[in-house]
Amino acid sequence: MSSITRRDAGRLALAAAGLAPTALARPPIQYNMKADSTEEEMARGFEMTRTLGARAIVCSANVSVVKRIDALAKKYKVRV
């Protein structure tokens, strides 16, 4: 099962249980986006957020990547 398929299954399971996620936070506390994070790594967090139906992502970031995060947030229409 691909990771997108697993996420879709997770979203459907949450919906079936009457739950609607509001934000994605990756263990241990949040999704980390650092200066050495690739665009693909950063985009994956936003893709997971959208796939799960959440409207926001909780992340830890270096100041140097704030513009990149902002661009992804606008692209995926996800709050940070």
Secondary structure in CASP SS format (residue, H / E / C, confidence):
PFRMAT SS
TARGET T0000
AUTHOR 0000-0000-0000
METHOD secondary structure of the structure
MODEL  1
M C 1.00
S C 1.00
S H 1.00
I H 1.00
T H 1.00
R H 1.00
R H 1.00
D H 1.00
A H 1.00
G H 1.00
R H 1.00
L H 1.00
A H 1.00
L H 1.00
A H 1.00
A H 1.00
A C 1.00
G C 1.00
L C 1.00
A C 1.00
P C 1.00
T C 1.00
A E 1.00
L E 1.00
A C 1.00
R C 1.00
P C 1.00
P C 1.00
I C 1.00
Q C 1.00
Y E 1.00
N E 1.00
M E 1.00
K C 1.00
A C 1.00
D C 1.00
S C 1.00
T C 1.00
E H 1.00
E H 1.00
E H 1.00
M H 1.00
A H 1.00
R H 1.00
G H 1.00
F H 1.00
E H 1.00
M H 1.00
T H 1.00
R H 1.00
T H 1.00
L C 1.00
G C 1.00
A C 1.00
R C 1.00
A E 1.00
I E 1.00
V C 1.00
C E 1.00
S E 1.00
A E 1.00
N C 1.00
V H 1.00
S H 1.00
V H 1.00
V H 1.00
K H 1.00
R H 1.00
I H 1.00
D H 1.00
A H 1.00
L H 1.00
A H 1.00
K H 1.00
K H 1.00
Y H 1.00
K C 1.00
V C 1.00
R E 1.00
V C 1.00
END
